[in-house]
Amino acid sequence: MAKNQSNSAKLYLFVYNIIQFIGWSYGFVNVLLYIGKRGDYKDVWPHVQYSVSLFQSLQLLEVIHCVVGLVPSNAIQTLMQISSRLLVVWGILLPVVESRNSIGVPILLISWSIAEMTRYLYYALNIYEMVPYLLTWLRYTLFIVLYPIGVSGELITMVSAFPYIRDRQLFAYPLPNANISFYYHYMIVLVMLSYIPFFPQLYFYMIRQRKKMLAPTGTKTGHNKNH
């Protein structure tokens, strides 16, 4: 967050992050209760689809936050980080019913929820410089495990949906001129391949951020309040 942020902007960002924290916490608890009660992960998605779809889609506001200068983050980079999850939610889980019973679904739901609960609570408290060290440590440590687990869940879910997308020609627009035809299942392949360069880039960026944020007092090079 910018140093000269107005009080109203701070309040707005605080409320936004708290709402996101509550939303992801709600989804997380529901996933655990459902799996614990049923003893099975299948059909967990319909149980939480409205809350997850809503709060995941609300993250598009974060791109606007970047564009209007509420936060110093890069809008394009923020959009790219959000896009893969939006694709999984709106482009895989909602239109392809069969993908919802993939083992990737509970994996991504749990990893997304824990990561977002920690991230949004950290951002909210950081606005008013009230972050306890434990929360900072969790924010910059849990990703080491959660990020690869979440990405694995996303990829497993995409793979499980792929044959149905291909066979049904879902969102496909074949035209007489093959040069401008669109086949959604090819796009899914490209998205999955894009994880190869982008996953290590973001992962090691977070590793560097962790070293900076958890460095002993007096050795930190800066403190970036992203939201």
Contacts in CASP RR format, 6 or more apart in sequence:
PFRMAT RR
TARGET T0000
AUTHOR 0000-0000-0000
METHOD contacts of the structure
MODEL  1
MAKNQSNSAKLYLFVYNIIQFIGWSYGFVNVLLYIGKRGDYKDVWPHVQY
SVSLFQSLQLLEVIHCVVGLVPSNAIQTLMQISSRLLVVWGILLPVVESR
NSIGVPILLISWSIAEMTRYLYYALNIYEMVPYLLTWLRYTLFIVLYPIG
VSGELITMVSAFPYIRDRQLFAYPLPNANISFYYHYMIVLVMLSYIPFFP
QLYFYMIRQRKKMLAPTGTKTGHNKNH
1 10 0 8 1.000
1 13 0 8 1.000
1 70 0 8 1.000
1 71 0 8 1.000
1 72 0 8 1.000
1 126 0 8 1.000
1 127 0 8 1.000
1 225 0 8 1.000
1 226 0 8 1.000
1 227 0 8 1.000
2 69 0 8 1.000
2 70 0 8 1.000
2 71 0 8 1.000
2 72 0 8 1.000
5 13 0 8 1.000
5 70 0 8 1.000
9 70 0 8 1.000
10 127 0 8 1.000
10 128 0 8 1.000
12 70 0 8 1.000
13 65 0 8 1.000
13 70 0 8 1.000
13 71 0 8 1.000
13 123 0 8 1.000
13 124 0 8 1.000
13 127 0 8 1.000
13 227 0 8 1.000
14 124 0 8 1.000
14 127 0 8 1.000
14 128 0 8 1.000
16 61 0 8 1.000
16 227 0 8 1.000
17 120 0 8 1.000
17 121 0 8 1.000
17 123 0 8 1.000
17 124 0 8 1.000
17 127 0 8 1.000
17 227 0 8 1.000
18 120 0 8 1.000
18 121 0 8 1.000
18 124 0 8 1.000
19 58 0 8 1.000
20 55 0 8 1.000
20 58 0 8 1.000
20 59 0 8 1.000
20 116 0 8 1.000
20 120 0 8 1.000
21 116 0 8 1.000
21 117 0 8 1.000
21 120 0 8 1.000
21 121 0 8 1.000
21 124 0 8 1.000
23 51 0 8 1.000
23 55 0 8 1.000
24 55 0 8 1.000
24 112 0 8 1.000
24 113 0 8 1.000
24 116 0 8 1.000
24 117 0 8 1.000
24 120 0 8 1.000
25 113 0 8 1.000
25 117 0 8 1.000
26 51 0 8 1.000
27 48 0 8 1.000
27 51 0 8 1.000
27 52 0 8 1.000
27 109 0 8 1.000
27 113 0 8 1.000
28 109 0 8 1.000
28 110 0 8 1.000
28 113 0 8 1.000
28 114 0 8 1.000
28 117 0 8 1.000
30 47 0 8 1.000
30 48 0 8 1.000
30 51 0 8 1.000
31 44 0 8 1.000
31 47 0 8 1.000
31 48 0 8 1.000
31 106 0 8 1.000
31 109 0 8 1.000
31 110 0 8 1.000
31 113 0 8 1.000
32 110 0 8 1.000
34 44 0 8 1.000
34 47 0 8 1.000
34 48 0 8 1.000
35 41 0 8 1.000
35 44 0 8 1.000
35 106 0 8 1.000
41 103 0 8 1.000
41 105 0 8 1.000
41 106 0 8 1.000
42 100 0 8 1.000
42 101 0 8 1.000
43 100 0 8 1.000
43 101 0 8 1.000
44 105 0 8 1.000
44 106 0 8 1.000
44 109 0 8 1.000
45 93 0 8 1.000
45 100 0 8 1.000
45 105 0 8 1.000
45 109 0 8 1.000
46 100 0 8 1.000
48 109 0 8 1.000
49 93 0 8 1.000
49 94 0 8 1.000
52 89 0 8 1.000
52 109 0 8 1.000
52 112 0 8 1.000
53 89 0 8 1.000
53 90 0 8 1.000
53 94 0 8 1.000
55 116 0 8 1.000
56 82 0 8 1.000
56 85 0 8 1.000
56 86 0 8 1.000
56 89 0 8 1.000
56 112 0 8 1.000
57 86 0 8 1.000
57 89 0 8 1.000
57 90 0 8 1.000
59 82 0 8 1.000
59 85 0 8 1.000
59 86 0 8 1.000
60 82 0 8 1.000
60 86 0 8 1.000
62 71 0 8 1.000
62 73 0 8 1.000
62 78 0 8 1.000
62 82 0 8 1.000
62 227 0 8 1.000
63 75 0 8 1.000
63 78 0 8 1.000
63 79 0 8 1.000
63 82 0 8 1.000
65 71 0 8 1.000
65 73 0 8 1.000
65 227 0 8 1.000
66 72 0 8 1.000
66 73 0 8 1.000
66 74 0 8 1.000
66 75 0 8 1.000
66 78 0 8 1.000
67 75 0 8 1.000
71 225 0 8 1.000
71 226 0 8 1.000
71 227 0 8 1.000
72 224 0 8 1.000
72 226 0 8 1.000
73 226 0 8 1.000
73 227 0 8 1.000
80 198 0 8 1.000
81 202 0 8 1.000
84 154 0 8 1.000
84 191 0 8 1.000
84 195 0 8 1.000
85 112 0 8 1.000
85 154 0 8 1.000
87 191 0 8 1.000
88 108 0 8 1.000
88 154 0 8 1.000
88 157 0 8 1.000
88 158 0 8 1.000
91 171 0 8 1.000
92 99 0 8 1.000
92 157 0 8 1.000
92 158 0 8 1.000
92 161 0 8 1.000
92 188 0 8 1.000
93 99 0 8 1.000
93 100 0 8 1.000
93 105 0 8 1.000
93 157 0 8 1.000
95 170 0 8 1.000
95 171 0 8 1.000
96 161 0 8 1.000
96 164 0 8 1.000
96 165 0 8 1.000
96 170 0 8 1.000
98 160 0 8 1.000
98 161 0 8 1.000
98 164 0 8 1.000
99 105 0 8 1.000
99 157 0 8 1.000
99 158 0 8 1.000
99 160 0 8 1.000
99 161 0 8 1.000
99 164 0 8 1.000
102 156 0 8 1.000
102 157 0 8 1.000
102 160 0 8 1.000
102 161 0 8 1.000
103 153 0 8 1.000
103 156 0 8 1.000
104 152 0 8 1.000
104 153 0 8 1.000
104 154 0 8 1.000
104 156 0 8 1.000
104 157 0 8 1.000
104 160 0 8 1.000
105 153 0 8 1.000
105 157 0 8 1.000
107 149 0 8 1.000
107 150 0 8 1.000
107 152 0 8 1.000
107 153 0 8 1.000
107 156 0 8 1.000
108 150 0 8 1.000
108 153 0 8 1.000
108 154 0 8 1.000
108 157 0 8 1.000
111 146 0 8 1.000
111 147 0 8 1.000
111 149 0 8 1.000
111 150 0 8 1.000
111 153 0 8 1.000
112 150 0 8 1.000
114 142 0 8 1.000
114 146 0 8 1.000
115 142 0 8 1.000
115 143 0 8 1.000
115 146 0 8 1.000
115 147 0 8 1.000
118 135 0 8 1.000
118 138 0 8 1.000
118 139 0 8 1.000
118 142 0 8 1.000
119 139 0 8 1.000
120 227 0 8 1.000
121 135 0 8 1.000
122 131 0 8 1.000
122 135 0 8 1.000
122 136 0 8 1.000
122 138 0 8 1.000
122 139 0 8 1.000
123 225 0 8 1.000
123 226 0 8 1.000
123 227 0 8 1.000
125 131 0 8 1.000
125 132 0 8 1.000
125 135 0 8 1.000
126 225 0 8 1.000
126 227 0 8 1.000
127 225 0 8 1.000
127 227 0 8 1.000
136 213 0 8 1.000
136 214 0 8 1.000
137 214 0 8 1.000
139 213 0 8 1.000
140 206 0 8 1.000
140 209 0 8 1.000
140 210 0 8 1.000
140 213 0 8 1.000
140 214 0 8 1.000
141 210 0 8 1.000
141 214 0 8 1.000
143 203 0 8 1.000
143 206 0 8 1.000
143 210 0 8 1.000
144 207 0 8 1.000
144 210 0 8 1.000
147 202 0 8 1.000
147 203 0 8 1.000
147 206 0 8 1.000
148 199 0 8 1.000
148 203 0 8 1.000
151 195 0 8 1.000
151 199 0 8 1.000
155 192 0 8 1.000
155 195 0 8 1.000
158 188 0 8 1.000
158 191 0 8 1.000
158 192 0 8 1.000
159 192 0 8 1.000
161 188 0 8 1.000
162 185 0 8 1.000
162 188 0 8 1.000
162 189 0 8 1.000
164 170 0 8 1.000
165 171 0 8 1.000
165 184 0 8 1.000
165 185 0 8 1.000
165 188 0 8 1.000
166 185 0 8 1.000
169 183 0 8 1.000
169 184 0 8 1.000
170 184 0 8 1.000
170 185 0 8 1.000
171 182 0 8 1.000
171 184 0 8 1.000
172 181 0 8 1.000
172 182 0 8 1.000
172 183 0 8 1.000
172 184 0 8 1.000
172 185 0 8 1.000
173 181 0 8 1.000
173 182 0 8 1.000
174 181 0 8 1.000
174 182 0 8 1.000
174 183 0 8 1.000
175 181 0 8 1.000
212 220 0 8 1.000
212 221 0 8 1.000
212 222 0 8 1.000
213 220 0 8 1.000
213 223 0 8 1.000
END
